[in-house]
Amino acid sequence: MVVVTYSRNFSDLTRPEPGIILAMIKKGIQALSGAARAEEALRQWFRPEETIGLKVNTIGRRALSTSPETALTLGLWLGQTLSREENIIIWDRTDEELREAGYKISTSPGSLKIFGTDNRRAGYQSVPTAHRHLGSLFSRIQADFIQASISLALLKDHGLAGVTAGLKNYFGAIHNPNKYHDSNCNPYIAELFEAEPIRQKHRLTILDALRVQYHRGPSYHPKWLAASKKLVLSLDPVAADSVGWKLIEELRRQNGLPSLKEEGREPGYLLTAEKLNLGQSRLENIEIIEEEV
């Protein structure tokens, strides 16, 4: 688990400089893997023939979404390092949300792909996947188009789940996420990740914590938005979100807000995920490497 912080100031955090983002990603992957070069780690985690999906979060449009600068920087680097750019798909629920978050829809052969599940090339599977308490149609992008998945998620407070990050990002991969918000989204977030179309393909979590909505999320409220200038990278999807929870709690404490537990929305789905052997939720059992760029 690696937390990379940019030690200087971004000229515009809503449009971070690609060169800085790439340096942060490379530093994080190198530290996470122990490889001499970040490119070596990529070749250990991904195969050249695989199509890789970058699941972003664009429900907050340009105000509060995974920035195109971050996603495109990662996607282009993956394509250039591993195989071809056309083997990378940046995606979310709808073309409209992607556009309004600053992305340009692209389905042209030979180039990096950017499109939503509602694009005519995609859609949802016709037969639902049943898993534990879930019954959902998966996006064909997640289920059929890709062989490896990266959750490139925003780190945000969530009024029900407590924290929305890498695991809950996959709620955007099913047709009916509205059904799974009871009981603070527990056990649904964990059980969705455990479902085969996600668990068998997920390789890496990167939390975009350049800006963190630490209260009144997941919607955009500038009063409670902090410039954290961090990326969180982890091969353990549960540990990534647990460290994200820690960052949110620190920001809440610094700004005089009660803890999520005190507000009755502690993210219990993380412990559920650990019980399902999806990863480690307890901070005392997570090694956190701090890096700076």
BELTASUL-V953923 format. One record per helix or strand of 3 or more residues. SS is the DSSP state (2 for helix, 1 for strand). FROM is the first residue (numbers start at 1). TO is the last residue. If there is no record, write none. Layout:
SS/FROM/TO + SS/FROM/TO
This chain:
1/2/5 + 2/13/15 + 2/18/33 + 2/38/45 + 1/52/55 + 2/61/63 + 2/68/82 + 2/85/87 + 1/88/92 + 2/95/100 + 1/113/116 + 1/129/131 + 1/134/136 + 2/140/145 + 1/148/158 + 1/162/164 + 2/168/173 + 2/177/180 + 2/182/185 + 2/188/194 + 2/196/199 + 1/202/213 + 2/222/224 + 1/225/234 + 2/237/254 + 2/269/275 + 2/283/285 + 1/289/292
